[in-house]
Amino acid sequence: MSLAVADTCFLINWLSFRRWEDIFRLFHRILLPSIMVPELRSQRVRGRVEELVYRGRLAILPRADYVDREALRIFNLVNSTP
């Protein structure tokens, strides 16, 4: 089973293509971090996301505290290095 992680920009652009379902020839399921869901403002995109979740083709990943902490640690490390 192949998985892909999508960000909001990719998801919005991907769903605007006529052959958007072709991606499922490569990936069984698309994963979308829940932190990105509020960025989906278009009713058309939200409706398509709901449909894909219902069909089991898209899963919304909950936030994980340890991932947030690690991301902040990396961000601080990068910003502290000249």
Secondary structure by P-SEA (a helix, b strand, c coil): cbbbbbcaaaaaaaaaccccccccccccbbbbccccccccccaaaaaaaaaaaaaccbbbbcccaaaaaaaaaaaaaaaacc
